[in-house]
Amino acid sequence: MRYTQQDDNGALPGRSGMRRAFLASLTGTALEWYDFAVYSACAALVFGDLFFPSQDPLTGTLLAFSTYAVGYVSRPLGGFVFGRLGDVIGRKKVLIATLVLIGAATFLIGLLPSYGTVGIAASIALVMLRFAQGVGVGGEWGGAVLLSSEFGDPRRRGFYASAAQVGPPAGNLLANGVLATLGALLSEDQFLSWGWRVAFLLSGALVAFGLWIRVKLEETPVFKAMEAEQSRPEAPIREVFTTQPRALFAAILCRVAPDVLYAMFTVFVLTYATDRLGMSRGSALTAVLVGSTLQIFLIPLAGAVSDRVNRRLLYGGSALAAGVWPFAFFLMIDGGSWLLLMFGVIVGLAIHSFMYGPQAAFVAEQFSPRLRYTGSSLAYTLAGLLGGAIAPLLFTALLSSYDSWVPLALYIAVTAAVTIGGLCLGRGSAPAEEEDARLAAAQRKEPAAHAV
């Protein structure tokens, strides 16, 4: 017996429900990552001067990247708080809360006075709002992955879960596109004075759109089945640490290299191209813009491919490429060619796509459905501390200390080895778990379902 779409009673949702969930996961995550990415770009381009003035430009940039890291350090708090709530009260409610939190923080950053106006209070306020951004993102990712994957066909989890993975490049594309447009329309003084604020203030309208989409969506069928069976965990954080430590460890390690590679080719490359190679801000942003555009298509493609081939093998091969490519990239751009810079960024982000596309499904597969929001969120946020949080700081510090790109490339190679180790520890796909949960709920309410 097969069931047609009955989202409200736990049966398998139809194609329209799957599409809505995919869209809600993609757009909501993209809007949150727009907020996060516009901060990251401004940390590389303007925050050093406006909030951390120093006679040494590199020192100012280093301090600005310190606030960038705060957004990662605060993510575990979001993972602990919102991850637990996602397994207890539901995916949808938590995802609405995280969207509001990060949107409000980003909007307020656009209103902050600079260091020259109120002194150290401006720097402190910026760090606090960045902390709030990180808390929101920390609770967002796990839920966004489950929102699309638990509505979608478990046998195509790689593709459906990739909806949340498209969010970062889409948000990065939008953020850098807005900043590039402002940079082209405004003079240098205008951009530094007030132009950068426009990108942050736009967050208000974007978040309202994201909320409109998410509020209309139903709760996922898997969580509804958990409610019907009264199997929701009472202490999901404790259960993850005590019953699934290997899964958590594998999920954390597999995420390190993608975070570091992404930090290199979307954040630090802006500083390297402008300060080291003497390129214009617009040229560097354009290279990232083109690479991010291609990622929007490559990430779901990689997720779909991982449903047809061995997911870990695809992920591991891409991690190996991530460890090798930076050596070629820095050699290519040493002469200051913008075309080679663009080519190098595109290839780097393409490699990232084939790690990042399968990543959401791989991480989710490590945990049982009743602990999946908590486990995925903890893995995502704790891995961020090892990867993305410190990457721009280490890139900047290594370049300053050794005056060479070689330590940077070696650092990325080491993180690639760490990720491959995590993939070896993890388990493969388990689509039957979702099928069993959904069909059990549907059979309990069979009179309300339409059998065909």
C-alpha positions in Angstrom: 0.0 0.0 0.0 1.3 3.4 -0.9 0.2 6.8 0.5 -0.3 10.0 -1.4 0.4 13.4 0.1 -1.0 13.7 3.7 1.5 16.0 5.4 -0.7 16.6 8.4 -0.9 12.9 9.3 2.6 11.8 8.8 2.5 10.1 5.5 5.0 10.8 2.8 4.6 14.3 1.5 3.9 14.9 -2.2 6.1 16.7 -4.7 4.6 20.2 -3.8 5.4 19.7 -0.2 8.9 18.6 -1.0 9.4 21.6 -3.2 8.1 24.0 -0.5 10.4 22.5 2.0 13.4 22.6 -0.3 12.6 26.3 -1.1 12.1 27.2 2.6 15.4 25.6 3.6 17.3 27.2 0.7 15.8 30.7 1.0 15.9 31.0 4.8 19.5 29.7 5.0 20.5 32.0 2.1 19.1 35.0 3.9 20.8 34.1 7.2 24.1 33.6 5.4 23.6 36.9 3.6 23.7 38.5 7.0 26.8 36.4 8.0 28.6 36.9 4.7 28.1 40.7 4.5 29.8 40.9 7.9 32.6 38.6 6.7 33.3 40.7 3.6 33.2 44.0 5.6 35.6 42.5 8.2 38.1 42.1 5.4 37.4 45.4 3.7 36.3 48.1 6.1 35.9 47.1 9.7 39.6 47.3 10.5 39.5 51.0 9.8 36.1 51.8 11.2 36.0 49.8 14.4 39.7 48.8 15.1 41.9 51.7 13.9 45.6 51.1 14.0 48.6 52.5 12.3 49.4 49.0 10.9 46.7 48.0 8.4 47.5 44.3 8.9 46.9 44.7 12.7 43.5 46.3 12.1 42.5 43.5 9.7 43.6 40.9 12.3 41.4 42.5 14.9 38.5 42.7 12.5 38.9 39.0 11.8 38.9 38.4 15.5 35.3 39.6 15.5 34.7 37.3 12.5 35.8 34.4 14.7 33.4 35.5 17.4 30.6 34.5 15.1 32.0 30.9 15.1 32.8 30.8 18.8 29.2 31.6 19.6 27.8 29.0 17.3 28.0 26.1 19.8 25.7 28.0 22.2 23.2 28.2 19.3 23.8 24.5 18.6 23.2 23.5 22.2 20.1 25.7 22.8 18.3 25.5 19.4 19.6 22.0 18.6 18.0 20.6 21.8 14.7 22.6 21.1 14.6 21.3 17.6 14.3 17.7 18.8 11.9 18.6 21.6 9.5 21.2 20.2 10.0 20.9 16.5 12.0 22.0 13.5 9.8 24.8 12.2 9.5 26.8 15.5 13.2 26.8 16.0 14.0 27.9 12.4 11.7 30.9 12.8 13.4 31.9 16.0 16.9 31.7 14.5 15.9 33.7 11.4 14.6 36.5 13.6 17.7 36.5 15.8 20.3 36.8 13.1 18.2 39.3 11.1 17.8 41.7 14.0 21.5 41.5 14.9 22.5 42.3 11.3 20.1 45.2 11.0 21.5 46.7 14.2 25.1 46.4 12.9 24.1 48.8 10.1 23.1 51.4 12.7 26.3 51.2 14.8 28.3 54.4 15.2 32.0 53.9 14.4 35.0 54.0 16.7 35.7 57.6 15.7 32.3 58.6 17.1 31.9 56.7 20.4 35.2 55.0 20.9 35.6 51.5 22.3 31.8 51.2 22.8 31.5 50.8 19.1 33.9 47.9 19.0 32.2 46.2 22.0 28.8 46.6 20.4 30.0 45.1 17.1 31.4 42.1 18.9 28.2 41.5 20.8 26.0 41.7 17.7 28.4 39.4 15.9 28.0 37.0 18.8 24.2 37.1 18.3 24.7 36.4 14.6 26.7 33.3 15.5 24.1 32.0 17.9 21.5 32.3 15.2 23.6 30.5 12.6 24.5 27.8 15.1 20.9 26.9 15.5 19.9 27.3 11.9 22.0 24.8 10.0 20.8 21.5 11.5 17.2 22.5 11.3 17.5 23.7 7.7 19.1 20.4 6.7 16.3 18.4 8.3 13.5 20.7 7.0 14.3 19.7 3.4 15.7 16.2 3.9 12.9 15.0 6.2 10.3 16.1 3.7 12.2 14.7 0.8 12.7 11.1 -0.4 15.3 9.5 2.0 16.9 7.7 -1.0 17.7 11.2 -2.4 18.8 12.7 0.9 22.0 14.0 -0.7 20.1 16.2 -3.1 17.3 17.4 -0.7 19.7 18.1 2.2 21.9 20.2 -0.2 19.2 22.9 -0.1 20.6 24.1 3.2 24.1 23.9 1.7 23.2 26.2 -1.2 22.4 28.9 1.4 26.0 30.0 2.1 27.1 30.6 -1.5 23.7 32.1 -2.3 24.0 34.4 0.7 27.6 35.1 -0.1 26.7 35.9 -3.7 24.0 38.3 -2.6 26.2 39.9 0.0 29.1 40.4 -2.3 26.8 41.5 -5.1 25.3 44.2 -2.9 28.8 45.3 -1.7 30.2 45.3 -5.3 27.3 47.4 -6.5 27.7 49.9 -3.7 31.4 50.0 -4.4 30.8 50.7 -8.0 28.2 53.4 -7.4 29.9 55.2 -4.5 33.2 56.8 -4.0 35.7 55.3 -1.6 34.8 57.9 1.1 31.1 57.4 0.6 31.4 53.7 0.9 33.5 53.9 4.1 31.2 56.6 5.6 27.8 55.1 5.0 27.6 52.9 1.9 28.5 49.7 3.7 25.6 50.2 6.1 23.1 49.8 3.3 24.0 46.2 2.9 23.3 45.5 6.6 20.0 47.5 6.7 18.7 45.5 3.7 18.6 42.5 6.1 15.3 43.7 7.5 13.4 43.3 4.3 15.1 40.0 3.4 14.3 38.5 6.8 10.6 39.4 6.5 10.5 37.5 3.2 12.2 34.5 4.8 9.7 34.5 7.6 6.8 34.6 5.2 8.0 31.4 3.6 8.8 29.5 6.8 5.7 30.4 8.7 3.5 28.9 6.0 5.3 25.5 6.0 4.2 22.5 8.0 6.3 20.6 10.5 8.4 17.8 9.0 6.8 14.3 8.7 9.6 12.7 10.7 9.0 15.0 13.7 5.3 14.4 13.5 5.9 10.7 13.6 8.1 11.2 16.7 5.3 13.2 18.3 2.7 10.5 17.5 5.0 7.8 19.0 5.8 10.0 21.9 9.5 9.3 21.3 10.9 12.8 21.5 14.0 12.8 23.7 13.9 14.5 27.1 17.7 15.2 27.3 18.9 15.0 23.7 22.3 16.7 24.4 23.2 14.1 27.0 22.0 11.3 24.8 24.1 12.4 21.9 27.3 12.5 24.0 26.6 9.2 25.8 25.1 7.1 23.1 26.5 8.4 19.8 30.0 9.8 20.6 31.6 8.2 17.5 28.9 9.7 15.2 29.5 13.1 16.8 33.3 12.9 16.4 33.1 11.7 12.8 30.6 14.5 11.9 32.8 17.1 13.5 36.0 16.1 11.8 34.4 15.8 8.3 33.5 19.4 8.4 36.9 21.0 9.1 38.4 21.2 5.6 35.3 22.6 3.9 35.1 25.4 6.5 38.8 26.3 6.1 38.7 26.1 2.3 35.6 28.3 2.2 37.2 30.8 4.5 40.2 31.0 2.1 38.3 31.4 -1.1 35.5 33.8 0.1 37.1 35.8 2.9 40.8 35.8 3.1 41.3 35.9 -0.6 39.8 39.4 -0.5 42.5 40.6 1.8 45.3 38.7 0.0 44.3 40.1 -3.4 43.9 43.7 -2.3 46.8 44.0 0.2 49.3 41.5 -1.2 48.7 41.6 -5.0 47.5 45.2 -5.2 44.2 44.5 -6.9 41.1 46.6 -6.5 38.4 45.7 -4.0 35.9 45.4 -6.9 38.2 42.9 -8.8 38.5 40.7 -5.8 34.8 40.8 -5.0 34.0 39.9 -8.6 36.1 36.8 -8.5 34.3 35.6 -5.4 31.0 36.6 -6.9 31.5 34.4 -10.0 32.7 31.4 -7.9 29.7 31.7 -5.6 27.3 31.8 -8.6 28.6 28.5 -9.9 28.3 27.0 -6.4 24.6 27.5 -6.5 24.4 24.9 -9.2 27.4 22.7 -8.3 26.3 22.0 -4.7 22.9 20.4 -5.5 24.6 18.6 -8.3 27.2 17.2 -5.9 24.4 16.2 -3.5 22.5 14.4 -6.3 25.7 12.6 -7.4 26.3 11.5 -3.9 22.9 9.7 -4.0 24.1 7.6 -6.9 27.7 6.9 -5.9 29.4 6.2 -2.6 28.9 9.4 -0.7 32.0 9.1 1.5 34.2 8.3 -1.6 33.0 11.5 -3.4 33.4 13.6 -0.2 36.9 12.1 0.4 38.1 12.6 -3.1 37.1 16.2 -3.0 38.9 16.6 0.4 42.0 15.3 -1.2 41.7 17.8 -4.0 41.2 20.5 -1.4 44.5 19.7 0.1 46.3 20.0 -3.2 44.7 22.9 -5.0 46.0 25.8 -2.8 49.6 25.0 -3.8 48.7 25.5 -7.5 46.4 28.5 -6.7 49.1 30.6 -5.0 51.6 29.9 -7.7 49.2 30.9 -10.4 48.2 34.3 -8.9 51.7 35.3 -7.8 52.0 37.5 -10.9 48.9 39.5 -10.1 46.7 38.3 -12.9 43.1 38.9 -12.3 42.0 36.2 -14.7 44.1 33.6 -13.0 42.7 34.8 -9.6 39.2 34.3 -10.9 40.0 30.9 -12.3 41.7 29.8 -9.1 38.8 31.0 -6.9 36.3 29.2 -9.2 38.2 25.9 -9.0 38.6 26.3 -5.2 34.9 26.8 -4.7 34.0 24.0 -7.1 36.1 21.6 -5.0 34.4 23.0 -1.9 31.0 22.3 -3.6 31.8 18.6 -4.0 32.6 18.4 -0.3 29.8 20.7 0.9 27.0 19.2 -1.3 27.2 15.7 0.2 28.1 17.0 3.7 24.6 17.7 5.0 23.4 14.3 4.2 26.5 12.6 5.6 26.3 14.5 8.9 22.6 13.8 9.3 23.1 10.1 8.6 25.4 9.8 11.6 22.5 10.3 14.0 19.1 8.6 14.7 16.1 10.7 13.7 15.1 11.5 17.3 18.6 13.0 18.0 19.3 14.4 14.6 18.7 18.1 15.2 20.8 18.1 18.3 23.6 15.9 16.9 23.8 17.7 13.6 23.8 21.1 15.3 26.5 20.2 17.8 28.7 18.7 15.0 28.2 21.8 12.8 29.0 24.3 15.5 31.8 22.5 17.3 33.5 21.9 13.9 33.3 25.6 13.2 35.6 26.2 16.2 38.2 24.0 14.6 37.7 25.2 11.1 36.1 28.5 10.0 36.5 30.3 13.3 40.3 30.4 13.4 41.0 30.0 9.6 41.2 33.8 8.7 43.1 34.5 11.8 45.6 31.8 11.1 45.9 32.8 7.4 46.7 36.4 8.5 49.1 35.4 11.2 50.9 32.9 9.1 51.3 35.4 6.2 52.5 38.0 8.6 55.0 35.7 10.3 56.5 33.9 7.3 55.8 36.4 4.5 55.0 33.4 2.3 51.9 31.5 1.1 53.4 28.1 1.7 52.3 27.8 5.4 48.8 28.7 4.3 48.7 25.9 1.8 50.2 23.4 4.2 47.5 24.4 6.8 44.7 23.6 4.4 46.4 20.3 3.5 46.4 19.3 7.2 42.7 20.1 7.5 42.0 18.0 4.4 43.7 15.0 6.2 41.5 15.6 9.3 38.3 15.6 7.2 39.3 12.3 5.5 39.9 10.8 8.9 36.3 11.9 10.0 34.9 10.3 6.8 36.6 7.0 7.6 35.0 7.0 11.1 31.5 7.7 9.9 28.7 5.4 8.8 26.9 5.3 5.4 23.3 6.0 4.4 20.3 4.7 6.4 17.2 5.8 4.5 15.1 3.1 6.0 14.9 5.0 9.3 12.9 7.8 7.8 10.7 5.4 5.8 9.8 3.4 8.9 9.0 6.5 10.9 6.8 8.0 8.3 4.9 4.8 7.4 4.4 3.9 11.0 2.7 7.3 11.6 0.7 6.9 8.4 -0.5 3.4 9.2 -1.7 4.5 12.6 -3.9 7.1 10.9 -4.7 5.0 7.8 -8.4 6.2 7.6 -7.2 9.7 6.9 -4.8 8.7 4.2 -5.6 8.0 0.6 -4.5 4.6 -0.5 -3.8 3.9 -4.2 
